[in-house]
Amino acid sequence: MNKGFELEKKYSAVIHQHGIPILMSSLLLREIGAGQVDLATMDYNKPVISLYEIKSHGHLSYRQKKRLNASAIFIGEILNCTVLKKLLVGKPFCDIKDKKV
């Protein structure tokens, strides 16, 4: 499993406990020239969507920022809501132990 996927998995377990998980088609976002979204949630009590970009380091390239902004604009217009962009860097603030199912 690659490092980025493992990091997304750990953050997902924490973030999805605090909002409604949203699944977006990376194919659609790429088709309109926007970027895929690592994680997304909607607040329980208000029409606010948070888009999370997860990085093992703190750097977003100009192109990544541009694509993330395009995704936020598109999603905000389609769902008629406020969209927040959040960058998560490094390991999650708490350890998540994988459970065997």
TORSE-262634 format. One line per 4 residues: number of its first residue (from 1); their letters; for each residue x, y, z of C-alpha. Coordinates in Angstrom, 1 decimal. Layout:
REM TORSE-262634
NUM> A> X:Y:Z ~ ...
END
This chain:
REM TORSE-262634
1> MNKG> 0.0:0.0:0.0 ~ 1.5:3.4:-0.9 ~ 2.3:6.1:1.6 ~ -0.4:8.5:0.4
5> FELE> -3.2:6.0:0.4 ~ -2.2:4.9:4.0 ~ -2.3:8.5:5.1 ~ -5.7:9.1:3.5
9> KKYS> -7.0:6.0:5.2 ~ -5.9:7.2:8.6 ~ -7.3:10.7:8.2 ~ -10.6:9.3:6.7
13> AVIH> -11.2:7.3:9.9 ~ -11.0:10.5:12.0 ~ -12.6:13.1:9.7 ~ -15.6:11.0:8.7
17> QHGI> -16.7:10.8:12.4 ~ -17.3:14.6:12.4 ~ -19.3:15.1:9.2 ~ -21.3:13.4:6.5
21> PILM> -18.8:11.7:4.1 ~ -19.2:12.8:0.5 ~ -18.0:10.7:-2.5 ~ -17.1:12.6:-5.6
25> SSLL> -16.2:11.2:-9.0 ~ -12.6:11.9:-9.8 ~ -13.4:11.2:-13.5 ~ -16.0:14.0:-13.6
29> LREI> -13.7:16.4:-11.7 ~ -10.8:15.7:-14.1 ~ -13.1:16.0:-17.1 ~ -14.0:19.6:-16.2
33> GAGQ> -10.3:20.4:-15.5 ~ -10.6:20.3:-11.7 ~ -8.7:18.1:-9.4 ~ -9.7:15.0:-7.5
37> VDLA> -10.5:15.4:-3.8 ~ -8.8:13.3:-1.2 ~ -11.6:13.5:1.4 ~ -14.8:15.5:1.6
41> TMDY> -17.5:15.9:4.3 ~ -20.6:18.0:4.8 ~ -21.4:19.5:8.2 ~ -24.3:17.9:10.0
45> NKPV> -26.1:21.1:10.8 ~ -25.3:23.5:8.0 ~ -24.7:23.6:4.2 ~ -20.9:23.6:4.4
49> ISLY> -18.7:21.2:2.6 ~ -15.0:20.7:3.6 ~ -12.6:19.5:1.0 ~ -9.4:18.0:2.4
53> EIKS> -6.1:17.7:0.6 ~ -3.8:15.3:2.4 ~ -0.1:15.6:2.1 ~ 2.8:13.9:3.8
57> HGHL> 4.6:17.2:3.4 ~ 3.2:20.7:3.5 ~ 3.6:21.8:-0.1 ~ 0.9:22.2:-2.7
61> SYRQ> 2.1:23.2:-6.2 ~ 0.5:26.0:-8.1 ~ -1.3:23.5:-10.4 ~ -2.6:21.6:-7.4
65> KKRL> -4.0:24.7:-5.8 ~ -5.6:25.7:-9.1 ~ -7.3:22.3:-9.5 ~ -8.5:22.3:-5.9
69> NASA> -10.0:25.8:-6.3 ~ -11.7:24.6:-9.5 ~ -13.2:21.6:-7.6 ~ -14.4:23.8:-4.7
73> IFIG> -16.1:26.3:-7.1 ~ -17.7:23.5:-9.1 ~ -19.0:21.7:-6.0 ~ -20.2:24.9:-4.4
77> EILN> -22.2:25.8:-7.5 ~ -23.7:22.4:-8.0 ~ -24.7:21.9:-4.3 ~ -25.4:25.6:-3.6
81> CTVL> -23.3:25.7:-0.5 ~ -20.1:27.1:1.1 ~ -17.0:25.1:0.4 ~ -13.9:25.2:2.7
85> KKLL> -10.5:23.9:1.5 ~ -8.3:22.3:4.1 ~ -4.8:21.0:3.9 ~ -3.8:18.2:6.3
89> VGKP> -0.1:17.6:6.6 ~ 1.7:14.6:8.1 ~ 0.2:12.0:10.4 ~ -3.3:12.4:11.9
93> FCDI> -3.5:14.1:15.4 ~ -4.3:10.7:16.9 ~ -3.3:7.1:16.0 ~ -5.9:4.9:14.4
97> KDKK> -5.5:1.2:15.0 ~ -6.7:-0.9:12.1 ~ -9.3:-3.4:13.2 ~ -9.7:-6.8:11.6
101> V> -13.3:-7.4:10.4
END
